[in-house]
Amino acid sequence: MKKITLSVAALAIAISSYGQKWEIDNTTIQENHKEIEYRIQDLVDAIRMDMHYGHLEKGRGMYYINEIIKIKSINRDVMAETWSFYQLNANHTVYNTDTITKR
């Protein structure tokens, strides 16, 4: 349970500090989203394994899995919004919040 709590807390910190970068790089953003997605899948697999070996009761494990899947869905929504932002602003490079220059 502590492992799940720490992992979810780390994920929340990663997501909240994610937008702090001034120069935006599309490839880095996609890699970060994929990394979060893989970590979430690893958590789900670990919970299922704990349920299988009896370390975690099934009802509680399914609750944790459902909550983690919600986070995965939010990550995908953020990824889609980021991608649409890049598609709409393909002719701009954002260096900071004060200046936007055309390519």
GUVEXNU-525005 format. One record per residue: residue in one letter; x, y, z of N, C-alpha, C in turn. Coordinates in steps of 0.02 Angstrom, whole numbers, padded with zeros to 5 digits, always signed. Layout:
BEGIN
AXYZXYZXYZ
...
//
This chain:
BEGIN
M+00041-00059+00000+00000+00000+00000+00044+00063+00000
K+00099+00061+00040+00144+00119+00040+00176+00129-00028
K+00191+00073-00061+00221+00075-00128+00174+00111-00177
I+00110+00094-00173+00060+00125-00218+00053+00199-00201
T+00049+00215-00137+00041+00284-00116+00100+00326-00139
L+00161+00300-00130+00220+00337-00151+00223+00344-00227
S+00203+00292-00262+00204+00295-00335+00153+00345-00362
V+00094+00345-00333+00043+00393-00354+00064+00464-00336
A+00096+00472-00278+00120+00539-00259+00175+00562-00307
A+00220+00516-00325+00273+00534-00373+00243+00552-00441
L+00193+00515-00461+00159+00530-00525+00126+00599-00522
A+00093+00614-00466+00061+00679-00459+00111+00736-00461
I+00169+00726-00429+00222+00777-00431+00248+00785-00501
A+00259+00730-00536+00285+00733-00604+00236+00770-00650
I+00172+00757-00642+00122+00790-00684+00117+00864-00666
S+00119+00880-00602+00111+00950-00582+00172+00992-00601
S+00231+00963-00600+00291+01001-00618+00307+00996-00692
Y+00267+00960-00728+00279+00948-00799+00278+01011-00840
G+00234+01057-00828+00226+01117-00868+00273+01174-00850
Q+00324+01162-00810+00369+01214-00787+00425+01231-00836
K+00431+01194-00889+00485+01204-00937+00469+01264-00982
W+00519+01307-00994+00507+01366-01035+00510+01350-01109
E+00559+01312-01130+00564+01295-01200+00531+01227-01210
I+00485+01223-01257+00444+01164-01266+00472+01121-01322
D+00482+01057-01307+00507+01009-01357+00456+00953-01362
N+00427+00945-01421+00373+00897-01432+00396+00825-01418
T+00457+00808-01440+00481+00739-01431+00489+00723-01357
T+00516+00769-01319+00525+00759-01247+00458+00750-01212
I+00410+00789-01232+00343+00785-01202+00313+00717-01216
Q+00317+00693-01277+00290+00628-01294+00325+00572-01256
E+00391+00577-01249+00428+00527-01211+00408+00526-01138
N+00396+00585-01109+00374+00588-01039+00306+00557-01030
H+00260+00571-01076+00193+00540-01072+00197+00464-01078
K+00239+00440-01124+00247+00368-01132+00277+00337-01070
E+00326+00370-01040+00357+00344-00979+00307+00338-00923
I+00265+00389-00915+00213+00387-00864+00165+00330-00878
E+00146+00322-00942+00101+00268-00960+00130+00199-00943
Y+00194+00190-00957+00227+00126-00942+00231+00114-00867
R+00246+00166-00829+00248+00159-00756+00180+00141-00727
I+00128+00172-00755+00061+00156-00732+00045+00083-00746
Q+00063+00059-00806+00051-00011-00823+00090-00058-00776
D+00151-00039-00758+00191-00079-00711+00157-00082-00643
L+00128-00026-00621+00091-00026-00558+00031-00073-00560
V-00006-00071-00614-00065-00114-00622-00043-00188-00620
D+00011-00203-00656+00037-00272-00656+00059-00294-00587
A+00091-00249-00549+00113-00266-00481+00054-00279-00435
I+00002-00239-00442-00058-00248-00401-00091-00315-00418
R-00096-00330-00483-00126-00394-00502-00085-00453-00476
M-00019-00446-00477+00023-00500-00452+00013-00508-00376
D+00009-00452-00340-00004-00456-00268-00072-00488-00254
M-00122-00473-00294-00188-00504-00286-00183-00579-00299
H-00146-00598-00350-00139-00668-00369-00106-00709-00313
Y-00054-00681-00282-00018-00717-00229-00048-00707-00160
G-00103-00671-00155-00139-00663-00092-00112-00609-00046
H-00068-00566-00069-00042-00512-00028-00092-00454-00024
L-00139-00453-00069-00189-00399-00071-00256-00431-00089
E-00308-00413-00051-00373-00441-00065-00400-00413-00131
K-00441-00452-00164-00463-00437-00232-00502-00371-00236
G-00548-00359-00190-00589-00299-00192-00547-00236-00186
R-00500-00236-00139-00456-00179-00130-00410-00170-00190
G-00384-00225-00216-00340-00222-00274-00376-00193-00335
M-00438-00214-00346-00475-00188-00403-00490-00113-00394
Y-00501-00092-00332-00511-00021-00319-00449+00018-00339
Y-00390-00006-00318-00327+00028-00336-00316+00028-00411
I-00331-00027-00443-00322-00031-00516-00368+00019-00551
N-00430+00023-00529-00477+00071-00560-00454+00143-00551
E-00427+00159-00492-00403+00227-00480-00342+00242-00523
I-00298+00194-00531-00238+00203-00572-00256+00210-00645
I-00306+00172-00667-00329+00177-00737-00358+00247-00750
K-00390+00277-00700-00415+00345-00708-00357+00393-00720
I-00302+00383-00683-00243+00425-00693-00215+00414-00763
K-00215+00352-00786-00191+00337-00853-00233+00373-00905
S-00298+00375-00894-00344+00410-00940-00329+00485-00940
I-00316+00513-00882-00300+00585-00878-00235+00598-00916
N-00186+00554-00908-00122+00562-00944-00134+00561-01019
R-00176+00517-01043-00191+00514-01115-00227+00577-01138
D-00272+00604-01097-00307+00666-01114-00257+00724-01119
V-00211+00727-01072-00160+00780-01073-00117+00772-01135
M-00099+00710-01152-00059+00698-01211-00096+00721-01274
A-00160+00706-01278-00200+00727-01337-00205+00803-01341
E-00215+00836-01284-00219+00909-01283-00152+00939-01303
T-00098+00910-01280-00031+00935-01298-00020+00927-01373
W-00039+00870-01400-00030+00858-01472-00072+00908-01512
S-00134+00920-01491-00176+00968-01528-00148+01039-01522
F-00118+01055-01465-00086+01120-01456-00030+01128-01507
Y+00010+01076-01516+00065+01079-01564+00039+01083-01636
Q-00015+01050-01650-00043+01053-01717-00070+01122-01732
L-00103+01153-01683-00130+01221-01693-00075+01273-01697
N-00022+01263-01660+00031+01313-01656+00095+01289-01691
A+00087+01254-01746+00145+01225-01781+00191+01278-01808
N+00166+01338-01821+00207+01391-01848+00239+01435-01795
H+00234+01416-01732+00261+01457-01678+00310+01415-01636
T+00360+01449-01610+00404+01420-01561+00396+01460-01497
V+00380+01427-01443+00369+01461-01380+00432+01456-01338
Y+00462+01513-01323+00523+01514-01282+00508+01531-01210
N+00462+01575-01197+00439+01588-01130+00369+01619-01136
T+00340+01638-01080+00271+01662-01081+00265+01732-01110
D+00320+01769-01118+00316+01838-01141+00324+01845-01217
T+00360+01799-01248+00374+01806-01320+00355+01745-01358
I+00323+01756-01415+00309+01703-01463+00334+01727-01529
T+00379+01690-01559+00408+01710-01623+00387+01662-01677
K+00378+01688-01737+00362+01645-01794+00425+01614-01821
R+00419+01554-01849+00476+01520-01880+00489+01548-01948
//
